[in-house]
């Protein structure tokens, strides 16, 4: 991070939650020199951005809000500010919004938790986002259609129908499978050596790998793998060949 002052817009319909987020981001111990501007209405926040009175460096939003949800709000922001880092900070279960986060091209998603740990993590995620730490970008190489979440035991917690169909399974059949069962053996070795170390260190990996279908055939997949704040991994994937 360069030594400069940052302007951050935080949107949450719960005023108390907004104040807590601002306190953690602005406190001296965070190492982040910033001012947090609070809005409790997504529509008011959009108006604030359109007026352009403040040159914001990052926008952080809750998900469940009365006027519109956080993803719809951040997508509206993205239309006018395509390069602005956008983070979703919500109590909503990861698997419930994972596909929306990826397809919306948001910079990051962090789930709210109990105590100060999730707020400390938010500081790091905001720093990472403003330093150009990447985004869930659905327009990079191909559109990433399928989304899955791998648990800390390396088995799938949940996948959507699009993810499962790439491997010729139903979504319910993949839940509980180890991720290694969806890749040929040589590809498993490659992922363990080159992909997982990057992700477990807090990074994001994008590239191509080989997928293994239920019938034993393989295909080339475009994949993004990133770590979630609770130790799980979010995977977005599309097939590059039939």
MOJODA-V361924 format. One record per residue. RES is the residue in one letter. SS is DSSP state (H for helix, E for strand, C for the rest). PSI is psi in whole degrees, 0 to 359 (NA if undefined). Layout:
BEGIN
RES,SS,PSI + RES,SS,PSI
END
This chain:
BEGIN
X,C,136 + X,C,158 + X,C,92 + X,C,168 + X,C,136 + X,E,147 + X,E,122 + X,E,133 + X,E,124 + X,E,131 + X,E,120 + X,C,130 + X,C,352 + X,C,105 + X,H,321 + X,H,319 + X,H,320 + X,H,319 + X,H,322 + X,H,314 + X,H,315 + X,H,319 + X,H,314 + X,H,320 + X,H,324 + X,H,343 + X,C,148 + X,H,325 + X,H,340 + X,H,336 + X,C,5 + X,C,109 + X,C,100 + X,E,162 + X,E,129 + X,E,123 + X,E,124 + X,E,135 + X,E,141 + X,C,358 + X,C,125 + X,H,321 + X,H,319 + X,H,323 + X,H,319 + X,H,320 + X,H,319 + X,H,317 + X,H,320 + X,H,326 + X,H,331 + X,C,24 + X,C,337 + X,C,135 + X,C,94 + X,C,147 + X,C,344 + X,E,149 + X,E,131 + X,E,132 + X,E,147 + X,C,170 + X,C,301 + X,C,106 + X,C,153 + X,C,314 + X,C,319 + X,C,156 + X,C,167 + X,H,326 + X,H,317 + X,H,320 + X,H,311 + X,H,327 + X,H,321 + X,H,321 + X,H,318 + X,H,326 + X,H,324 + X,H,334 + X,C,77 + X,C,338 + X,C,356 + X,C,127 + X,E,130 + X,E,123 + X,E,139 + X,E,123 + X,E,103 + X,E,156 + X,C,358 + X,C,139 + X,C,136 + X,H,312 + X,H,339 + X,H,335 + X,H,2 + X,H,313 + X,H,319 + X,H,320 + X,H,314 + X,H,311 + X,H,334 + X,H,347 + X,C,31 + X,C,159 + X,C,322 + X,E,162 + X,E,133 + X,E,132 + X,E,136 + X,C,145 + X,C,185 + X,C,149 + X,C,191 + X,C,353 + X,H,317 + X,H,330 + X,H,324 + X,H,319 + X,H,323 + X,H,319 + X,H,313 + X,H,320 + X,H,322 + X,H,316 + X,H,313 + X,H,317 + X,H,316 + X,H,343 + X,C,5 + X,C,37 + X,C,15 + X,C,178 + X,C,162 + X,C,91 + X,C,108 + X,C,359 + X,C,20 + X,C,281 + X,C,307 + X,C,166 + X,C,131 + X,C,104 + X,C,318 + X,E,143 + X,E,134 + X,E,158 + X,E,124 + X,E,129 + X,C,177 + X,C,340 + X,C,7 + X,C,15 + X,E,156 + X,E,126 + X,E,319 + X,E,147 + X,E,157 + X,C,173 + X,H,324 + X,H,319 + X,H,310 + X,H,322 + X,H,332 + X,H,330 + X,C,10 + X,C,40 + X,C,165 + X,C,154 + X,H,321 + X,H,336 + X,H,332 + X,H,326 + X,C,123 + X,C,343 + X,C,147 + X,E,142 + X,H,334 + X,H,338 + X,H,349 + X,H,17 + X,C,145 + X,C,160 + X,H,317 + X,H,330 + X,H,326 + X,H,316 + X,H,318 + X,H,315 + X,H,318 + X,H,327 + X,H,321 + X,H,337 + X,H,305 + X,H,320 + X,H,323 + X,H,313 + X,H,317 + X,H,343 + X,C,9 + X,C,7 + X,C,188 + X,E,134 + X,E,131 + X,E,145 + X,E,201 + X,E,147 + X,E,179 + X,E,129 + X,E,152 + X,E,118 + X,C,169 + X,C,331 + X,C,3 + X,C,352 + X,C,160 + X,E,162 + X,E,158 + X,E,130 + X,E,146 + X,E,130 + X,E,145 + X,E,130 + X,E,129 + X,E,154 + X,E,140 + X,C,164 + X,C,343 + X,C,13 + X,C,351 + X,C,173 + X,E,139 + X,E,129 + X,E,129 + X,E,138 + X,E,150 + X,E,156 + X,E,135 + X,C,347 + X,C,162 + X,C,NA
END
